[in-house]
Amino acid sequence: VMVHDTIPLDHPHLASSGQPARFADMISVAGGADLLLCPSHAARTALQAHLPADAPPTAVAPLGVAVPGADAAALPAPLAALAEGPFFLALGTVEPRKNIGFLLDLWEGAARGGDPLPPLIVAGARGWAEPALFARLSAVPGVHWAPGLPDGAVAQLLARARALLHPSLAEGFGLPPAEAAALGVPVLANPLPSLREVLGEYPVYAAVADAYAWTGAIRMLGGGGPATRRTPPHLPTWAAHFAAARAAIAALPGTEGDRQAACSG
């Protein structure tokens, strides 16, 4: 069984009603598996805290990160026009743990102070959240919500953004910042354990408790001149993911790999 994260159990206040209980039931069922796979050591550590002493073994198989294929033609005209100038991108389902409200506070505060930030595009489907959050997405100056974009359009925005903004409060892996890093796009992120594990020191890290640091970093990244691009870090591949999964399966007692190892010994 692949367990991506245990966020509903670790952060129930970030989950929808009933989700923690349903997730606990799923973890209980997963306890009958022969092996539990996780996408990061951070996710594995969190999972082990919820498992009984006789739980199945756990292993880490990081998700593969591929360079997204951009498609300029898939981008709606209003967004294509925005993408001609400096802008920032937030990517992910709009739900409390993604902390989009924090970015709205930054953009709203800058506009109220008479020194607006460059445009922010929020590319993500409508998740569960209070209706007020979705109302703000359509009302805060300089913020543009773009749900339902095809992958090629999202990749085009990612390739042209000044930076990916990722104030998420919890992640099992962190695929959007990893995809940004694969393109050399700067990343400004909350310093979560999984992000440090996958991306090391590639992102600019700033705790979301420090709104001043975030605003300063955004202004620096959005300054004049061409967009900055960086050398991508070493990122896991899908080939490595499946190799790690196969190795973990082969190491289980009674598997073909285990019998072959015993015979060769």
Buried (B, 14 or more C-beta within 10 A) or exposed (E): BEBBBBBBBBBBEBBBEEBBEEBBEEBEEBBEBEBBBBBBBBBBBBBEEBBEEEBBEBBBBBBBBEEBEBBEEBBEEEBBEBBEEBBBBBBBBBBBBBBBBBBBBBBBBBBEEEEEBBBBBBBBEBBEBEEEBBEBBEEBEBBBBBBEBEEBBBBBBBBBBBBBBBBBBBBBBBBBBBBBBBBBBBBBBBEBBBBBBBBEEBBBBBEBEEBEBBBEBBEBBBEEEEBEEEEBBEBBBEEBBEEBBEEBBBBBEEBEBBEEEEEEE
